[in-house]
Amino acid sequence: LQILNGIHQYVAENQGQLPAEVSGLTADARLMFNSGNFPNLCGQLMTNYLPALPTDPSLNTSNITSCTGTWSTGYEISRDSANRITVLAPTTDNAASISATR
């Protein structure tokens, strides 16, 4: 939810424009939020909208506080054809589906 909130705060302060890496997603494609797939989104969200990027608890790692080097949140991001953004936790207990969409 923090990542989704951060993206929408970015949109609110940028005349309704999604971050380029998010708007460039193929509709309904899910990509892991990591340094390979979203090299610029980390810097666009930290520290203006988030003090750190949260990581999926299944990773057993600390929140991400630096956008340099290789990093992964463990969460996936998708955009649908109506530009609604979904953040998903692909690794959950009991194979439960956990996501938030706006």
C-alpha positions, -999 to 999 in steps of 0.1 A, spaced: 0 0 0 29 24 7 42 19 -28 8 25 -43 3 56 -22 37 69 -33 29 65 -70 -4 83 -65 13 111 -46 37 114 -76 7 116 -100 -10 143 -79 22 165 -80 29 159 -117 -3 170 -134 -19 136 -134 11 119 -152 22 85 -141 59 79 -137 72 70 -172 83 35 -162 47 28 -149 29 44 -178 52 24 -202 40 -9 -188 20 -31 -212 -15 -32 -199 -21 -60 -174 16 -71 -174 30 -77 -140 67 -68 -133 87 -72 -102 95 -38 -86 133 -40 -87 163 -22 -100 162 -40 -134 126 -33 -142 121 1 -126 156 17 -124 142 53 -120 110 47 -100 129 42 -68 145 77 -70 112 92 -81 94 79 -50 122 82 -24 125 106 -5 98 129 -18 69 105 -11 84 75 8 113 75 33 122 40 21 108 14 -2 91 -14 18 101 -49 10 79 -80 11 83 -97 45 90 -130 28 124 -116 16 136 -111 52 154 -79 43 153 -44 55 134 -17 36 153 -1 7 169 32 16 192 36 -14 184 34 -51 220 25 -61 231 -10 -68 208 -40 -71 176 -41 -51 142 -57 -51 110 -50 -31 95 -84 -37 63 -67 -49 50 -66 -85 35 -36 -102 9 -36 -130 -11 -11 -149 -45 -18 -166 -59 -2 -197 -77 24 -176 -43 34 -159 -53 19 -126 -22 7 -108 -20 -25 -88 7 -35 -64 8 -72 -57 26 -95 -32 33 -126 -53 48 -146 -24 23 -151 3 13 -178 29 -12 -203 17 -10 -190 -18 -34 -161 -9 -37 -133 -34 -28 -99 -18 -30 -68 -39 -42 -32 -38 -55 -13 -68 -62 24 -75 
